[in-house]
Amino acid sequence: MQMKGWAITMGIGAAAGAVAVLMMPRTNPTRRLAAKAANKVEDVAWKISDKLNQEFDM
């Protein structure tokens, strides 16, 4: 149960941080860096998804 509470707390903290970054002006360097990081994470997630789909389809 302790791990579950920790995970929920981390998720809430990450969401609050994301909201704070999104409230920044688009020209803010922190927001630009966060956008680049989010794009890279999304790319990696798609690559993993594609790889898993290929493995399970065969």
C-alpha positions in Angstrom: 0.0 0.0 0.0 2.9 2.3 0.7 4.2 2.0 -2.9 0.7 2.7 -4.3 0.5 6.0 -2.2 4.0 7.0 -3.4 3.0 6.4 -7.0 -0.2 8.4 -6.7 1.8 11.3 -5.0 4.3 11.2 -7.8 1.6 11.2 -10.5 -0.1 14.2 -8.9 3.2 16.1 -8.6 4.0 15.4 -12.2 0.6 16.6 -13.3 0.9 19.8 -11.3 4.3 20.4 -12.8 3.0 19.9 -16.3 0.2 22.3 -15.7 2.7 24.9 -14.3 4.8 24.5 -17.4 1.8 24.8 -19.8 0.8 28.1 -18.1 4.2 29.6 -19.1 4.4 31.7 -22.2 5.3 29.7 -25.4 8.6 31.6 -25.7 9.8 30.5 -22.2 12.9 28.3 -22.5 11.5 25.9 -19.8 8.4 25.3 -21.8 10.3 24.7 -25.0 12.5 22.2 -23.2 9.5 20.4 -21.7 7.9 20.3 -25.2 11.0 18.8 -26.7 11.2 16.2 -23.9 7.5 15.3 -24.3 8.0 14.9 -28.1 10.9 12.5 -27.6 9.0 10.5 -25.0 6.1 10.2 -27.4 8.4 9.1 -30.2 10.0 6.4 -28.1 6.5 5.2 -26.9 5.4 4.9 -30.5 8.6 3.0 -31.5 8.0 0.6 -28.6 4.4 0.1 -29.5 5.2 -0.6 -33.1 7.9 -3.1 -32.1 5.6 -4.9 -29.7 2.9 -5.0 -32.4 5.3 -6.5 -34.9 6.5 -9.1 -32.4 2.9 -10.2 -31.4 1.5 -10.1 -35.0 4.0 -12.7 -36.2 
